[in-house]
Amino acid sequence: MTTGILFLIALALFFDFLNGFHDAANSIATVVATRVLSPNLAVMWAASFSFLAFLVFGTHVAGTIGKGLVHPGIIDSNIMANAKINFIILKIKKTRILFFPLQKKEINFRN
C-alpha cells in the first residue's frame, strides 16, 4: 500500500515537472518578449505567483470534485496511476515528438 502511494506521488510530481516546462514558457514568453521583465525576474515572478495561487483561489476545484462530481467508490489507485501514466505519455508524444503545444486543461478534459 505504501509503495503504491509513493508511486502515485512520484507520477504526479513527474507530470507536474513536465507540465511546468509549458506553463513557464506560456506565462513568461510575453513579458520577456516585450521586455517588460528580464528573463530572471520573469521566472521568479511566475514561480512566486504559481506557488501563492492557492492562497487566492483556494481549493475550489478539489471541493467541487469531492462534492459528488466523481464518485469515490469508482476511483482507486490503479485508475489514478493509469491516468497519470497516460497523461505523461500524451504530454511527451504531443510536445516532444510532434511539437504541438499542450495545456494541462486540455489534458484534464480529454475524453
Sequence and secondary structure as in RCSB ss.txt:
>XXXX:A:sequence
MTTGILFLIALALFFDFLNGFHDAANSIATVVATRVLSPNLAVMWAASFSFLAFLVFGTHVAGTIGKGLVHPGII
DSNIMANAKINFIILKIKKTRILFFPLQKKEINFRN
>XXXX:A:secstr
 HHHHHHHHHHHHHHHHHHHHHHHHHHHHHHHHTTSS HHHHHHHHHHHHHHHHHHHTTHHHHHIIIIIS TTT 
 HHHHHHHHHHHHHHHHIIIIIS     HHHHHT  
